Amino acid sequence: MITYTFLAIITAFSVYCFMNPAATQKYLFYPYAIKRENEHYRFLTHAFIHGDYIHLLFNFLALYSFGHDLETRIFPVLYDSHKLGSVVYLFLFTGGIYAASFTEYIRNKDNPSYSSLGASGAISAVMFVWILLNPTGVVALFFIPMPGWLVGILLLGVSFYLIQRKRKGTYSDGISHEAHFWGAIFGIAVIAVTKTWVLKAFYLQVISAFQ
């Protein structure tokens, strides 16, 4: 239910902003305005709008695929309660939004040319928790089926590499790789703190896949 609610809000709000460019400018993540105009709502609202329909579609499919499974099948068992599982899932999603934004706020609060939008941070948090709990599960990365643990390593590694290149000024693609990276780190931290055995179980499952 939580996943469907987020999907509905994200879709409706994104489509509304597609038709109202001024609304996009009002709600996207803009650290410069957050600092100077105290528009702190942008920390949250930017996650519910997207750059175009392709951006929206990819995030919609990712959240549905990983989020729905976490919410309805995995978390109720992992936390021995539908209610507690829902609370953790809600915290994971919303916390991922803020975690993905915080470092970029610090770096760009005095940069009037920086802005971003999209739910990538939250979805990255959800996706990496799913991978930690299903390391040998199959994930299609660019339509190529791979084990979850490999997808996780590739995404974290590539995101970190591109972040470093962007900061050196040698690369730019308009994608917030920082959101992907820090959203993932937040998701890993949440599951590591609430279920301390998961990281060891992840390691053992990956090792056993090679035996």
N, C-alpha and C positions, 0 to 999 in steps of 0.2 A: 504493500500500500504506500509506503514512504517513497519507494522508487517511482511508482506510477505518478505520485503527486509531484515529485521533482520533475519528472519528464513532462508532465502537463504544464507546469509553471514555466519551465525553460522554453518549451515549444511556443507557448502563447506569448510570452514576453519577448522572445527573439523575433517572432513574426511581426509583432507590434512595432518593434524597433526597426525592422527592415523597412516598414512602411512610414516610419517617422524618424528620419536620421537625427533630428534634434534630440530625441529621446535617447538614442545611442550615445550621443555626446554627453548627455546628462548623467547616464548611469554606468558608463564604462570606468575601468580602473585608471585613475589619473592622479598619481601621487602629488603632483604640483598643486592641484586644486584641493586635495585632501588636506594638505598642510596649510595652505593659505586661506581657504574658504571653510575649513572644518567640515568638509563634505565626507564624513566618515562612512556614510551609507555605501559609498562606492566600493569599500572593501568586500561587501556582500553582493551588491546588485550586479557587478560586472560578470559574475559567474552565470547569470541567468540570461545573458544576451550573447549573440554570436556574430561573427563577421559576415557570413553568408550561409546559404542553405547547405552547402557541402560541409562546412564547419559544424553546423548544427546536426546534420545527419550522422557524421562520424561520432560526435559526442553522444548523441541519442542512442546509437547502436551499442556503443561501449558501455554506457551506464545501464542500459537494459540488460545486456549480456552478463556483466559482472555484478552489478548492483542487485538485480532481482534475485540472483542465485545466492548472494551473501545474505540478503535480508530474509528470504523465505525458507531457504534450505540449510544454510551453513550456520549462521549466527544463532538461531534458536537452539540448535544442538550444542554449539560451542559454549554458549553462556547459560545453558540449562533453563532457558526461559525466553519466550517470545518477547516479553516486555523488555527485559534487560538487553536482549539482542537488538531490539529496535532502538533503544536508547544509545547503545554503542554505535550502531550504524548511522544514526542521525548525527552523533558527535563526529564520527569519521568523515562524513560528507561535508558538514558545515566547517569543521576544523580544517579540512583539506583546503577549503577556499581561502581561509585566512593564512594558513601556513604557506601557501603558494604565493601570497601577495606580500607578506611581511618583508622579505629580503629585498624585493623590488621597490617597495616603498622607501626603505632606508637608502637604497642606491639612487633613486630617481625623484626624491621629494623636491629637489631643486632643479629638475630637468623638465622644462615646459614641453618638450617634444616627445616625451615618453607616455604611452598609454597602452592598455591591453584589455582584452575581454575574453569571455568564454569560461566554461566549467572544467577546463583541463586539470586544474589542481585537485579539485574534488574527485574527479573521475580517476585520476592517477592514484590517489590515496586508496580508493575502492579497489581498483585493479590490482595494486600491489599486495593488498591484504589477501585478495583471492588467490594470487600466485603463491604467496607464502603458505596458504592452506592447501593448495593444489599444485605443488611444484611439478608434478609429472602430467598434469592435465594439459590437454592440447589447446593452444591459443594460435589463431591465425594472424600472423603479423604480415601485413601487406598481402593477404590471401595465401600466405605460405604457412602451413601447419607446423608448429614447433612446440616443444615442451615448455610449460610456463616458466620454469626456472631460467631457461635460455632467453626467452623473450624479456624477462625482467632484467637480466644482466645486460642484454643489448640495449634496451631502452635507457637504463641508468647510465651506462657507459657513453652512449651517443649523446645523451642530454648533457652530461658533464663536459664532454669534449667540446660540444658546440657552444656551451655557455662560456668556456674559456676563450674560444676563438672570437665570440662576439665581444667579450670584454677587452680583447686586444685590438678590436677593430678590423679583424681580418675576415669577418663573416657576418652576413645579415640575411635573414629569410622571413622576417616578420612573424615568426613563431615564438611563443614564450616558452622556451625550453626550461627556464627557471621554474615555471609553474609545474611542468611535468616532474622535474627533479625533486623539488621541495614537497610537492604533494605526495610523491612516492615515499620520501623519507618520513613524512608525517604518518602515513599509513603504517609503515613498518614499525615506527615508534609506538603507535597505539596498540598494535597487536603484541609487540614485545613486552609492553608494560602490563597489559591486562591478562595475557596468557603467556607467561614466561617460557613455557616449554616449546612454543611453536618454532622458534628459531632453530633449536636443536633438532626437532622433528623434520623441519625443512631440509637441513643439512643431511640428515640420515637418509631421507627419501631420495635426494639427489645422488648421493653416493651409491645407494642401492641400485639406481637406474643403470649404473655402469658395471654392475657385477653380473 
